[in-house]
Amino acid sequence: MIADVNLDAARRVVAQIVATGGTADAVEADAGSPTDPDRAIAETVRRMGGVRILVNNAGVFPFSPADLTPVELWDRVLAINLRGAFLFARAAARSMRATGNGGAIVNIASIDSFHPSGNLAHYDASKGGLAMLTRSLAAEWGGLKIRVNAVAPGGINTPGAGAVSADVLRATGASVDTFTRGFLQHIPLGRMGEPDDIARATLFLASRASDYVTGAVLVVDGGYLVA
Ligand SMILES: NC(=O)c1ccc[n+]([C@@H]2O[C@H](COP(=O)([O-])OP(=O)(O)OC[C@H]3O[C@@H](n4cnc5c(N)ncnc54)[C@H](O)[C@@H]3O)[C@@H](O)[C@H]2O)c1
């Protein structure tokens, strides 16, 4: 089940999954809403019979210098990136608890959970919080056989990352080439990440291959944080 605020985009992914022989469905949900996460999980249980795996991927990262950040933007970013992940996890855990079989939750955090990127204080705070939320829920729900882990991506080629890069270029006046070369210099593996790099790490944490792993934050950044 794909829960996204953009239902058309979610349906396009459903079509791709179905075309390759998988089963998928979509539900419209705003992760920043106080009620949509409960509704989306209830709809998932109704249509699919339960929830065994939850991936909290929805996230926004609008470029905004801290001294110019309005309270509404701060609240919206925290509501989507941090509270939304908690509300989805809470609803999923209730369903997992009811079956007695537990489950796996994977939160998509960020290298910004550990290292600020610049002009993203609201985002960095939300992702730092998400890394700690991961550990708190792992400690609390281990007895329910619910594992809670996170993936912390570095720079990944996605539409969202492209939009932030465009904002940074506008604000700094740097050329695309200078910006890209500067960023790549900090990545020991010498390339940007691709969505599949994150999907594979998420699959590991969602699958039985990581049966004895909980409370971990797996950094997938080509080495950015150690360079
Ligand atoms: N791309 C990167 O370099 C990078 C790095 C570190 C972490 N991340 C994290 O990875 C996750 C995905 O990022 P991305 O780069 O693919 O972003 P993206 O903007 O390309 O895609 C984000 C997706 O989330 C959905 N979404 C946005 N707001 C939503 C809301 N309120 N409710 C439900 N769905 C919503 C969008 O419709 C879209 O499908 C985010 O949590 C982001 O913080 C990305």
Ligand as a Chemical Component Dictionary entry (heavy atoms), coordinates in Angstrom:
data_LIG
# 
_chem_comp.id                   LIG 
_chem_comp.type                 NON-POLYMER 
_chem_comp.pdbx_formal_charge   0 
_chem_comp.three_letter_code    LIG 
# 
loop_
_chem_comp_atom.comp_id 
_chem_comp_atom.atom_id 
_chem_comp_atom.alt_atom_id 
_chem_comp_atom.type_symbol 
_chem_comp_atom.charge 
_chem_comp_atom.model_Cartn_x 
_chem_comp_atom.model_Cartn_y 
_chem_comp_atom.model_Cartn_z 
_chem_comp_atom.pdbx_ordinal 
LIG N1  N1  N 0  16.897 12.764 -1.713 1  
LIG C1  C1  C 0  17.817 12.894 -0.767 2  
LIG O1  O1  O 0  18.960 13.285 -1.042 3  
LIG C2  C2  C 0  17.486 12.526 0.664  4  
LIG C3  C3  C 0  18.529 12.516 1.606  5  
LIG C4  C4  C 0  18.249 12.167 2.907  6  
LIG C5  C5  C 0  16.962 11.824 3.273  7  
LIG N2  N2  N 1  15.959 11.846 2.356  8  
LIG C6  C6  C 0  14.610 11.488 2.808  9  
LIG O2  O2  O 0  14.058 10.537 1.933  10 
LIG C7  C7  C 0  12.638 10.686 1.923  11 
LIG C8  C8  C 0  12.166 10.780 0.477  12 
LIG O3  O3  O 0  12.772 11.922 -0.094 13 
LIG P1  P1  P 0  12.841 12.181 -1.678 14 
LIG O4  O4  O 0  14.174 12.787 -1.959 15 
LIG O5  O5  O -1 12.414 10.967 -2.408 16 
LIG O6  O6  O 0  11.756 13.336 -1.802 17 
LIG P2  P2  P 0  10.742 13.644 -2.996 18 
LIG O7  O7  O 0  10.286 15.048 -2.760 19 
LIG O8  O8  O 0  11.374 13.327 -4.315 20 
LIG O9  O9  O 0  9.548  12.626 -2.724 21 
LIG C9  C9  C 0  8.828  12.758 -1.502 22 
LIG C10 C10 C 0  7.563  11.916 -1.574 23 
LIG O10 O10 O 0  6.841  12.175 -0.357 24 
LIG C11 C11 C 0  5.523  12.587 -0.695 25 
LIG N3  N3  N 0  5.048  13.544 0.319  26 
LIG C12 C12 C 0  5.463  14.833 0.500  27 
LIG N4  N4  N 0  4.775  15.397 1.489  28 
LIG C13 C13 C 0  3.896  14.456 1.943  29 
LIG C14 C14 C 0  2.906  14.445 2.963  30 
LIG N5  N5  N 0  2.642  15.539 3.680  31 
LIG N6  N6  N 0  2.210  13.307 3.167  32 
LIG C15 C15 C 0  2.426  12.206 2.404  33 
LIG N7  N7  N 0  3.346  12.155 1.424  34 
LIG C16 C16 C 0  4.076  13.268 1.205  35 
LIG C17 C17 C 0  5.642  13.239 -2.070 36 
LIG O11 O11 O 0  4.389  13.284 -2.740 37 
LIG C18 C18 C 0  6.658  12.305 -2.737 38 
LIG O12 O12 O 0  6.038  11.141 -3.249 39 
LIG C19 C19 C 0  12.324 11.927 2.757  40 
LIG O13 O13 O 0  11.950 11.553 4.059  41 
LIG C20 C20 C 0  13.658 12.665 2.781  42 
LIG O14 O14 O 0  13.805 13.495 3.904  43 
LIG C21 C21 C 0  16.185 12.185 1.058  44 
# 
loop_
_chem_comp_bond.comp_id 
_chem_comp_bond.atom_id_1 
_chem_comp_bond.atom_id_2 
_chem_comp_bond.value_order 
_chem_comp_bond.pdbx_ordinal 
LIG N1  C1  SING 1  
LIG C1  O1  DOUB 2  
LIG C1  C2  SING 3  
LIG C2  C3  SING 4  
LIG C2  C21 DOUB 5  
LIG C3  C4  DOUB 6  
LIG C4  C5  SING 7  
LIG C5  N2  DOUB 8  
LIG N2  C6  SING 9  
LIG N2  C21 SING 10 
LIG C6  O2  SING 11 
LIG C6  C20 SING 12 
LIG O2  C7  SING 13 
LIG C7  C8  SING 14 
LIG C7  C19 SING 15 
LIG C8  O3  SING 16 
LIG O3  P1  SING 17 
LIG P1  O4  DOUB 18 
LIG P1  O5  SING 19 
LIG P1  O6  SING 20 
LIG O6  P2  SING 21 
LIG P2  O7  DOUB 22 
LIG P2  O8  SING 23 
LIG P2  O9  SING 24 
LIG O9  C9  SING 25 
LIG C9  C10 SING 26 
LIG C10 O10 SING 27 
LIG C10 C18 SING 28 
LIG O10 C11 SING 29 
LIG C11 N3  SING 30 
LIG C11 C17 SING 31 
LIG N3  C12 SING 32 
LIG N3  C16 SING 33 
LIG C12 N4  DOUB 34 
LIG N4  C13 SING 35 
LIG C13 C14 SING 36 
LIG C13 C16 DOUB 37 
LIG C14 N5  SING 38 
LIG C14 N6  DOUB 39 
LIG N6  C15 SING 40 
LIG C15 N7  DOUB 41 
LIG N7  C16 SING 42 
LIG C17 O11 SING 43 
LIG C17 C18 SING 44 
LIG C18 O12 SING 45 
LIG C19 O13 SING 46 
LIG C19 C20 SING 47 
LIG C20 O14 SING 48 
# 
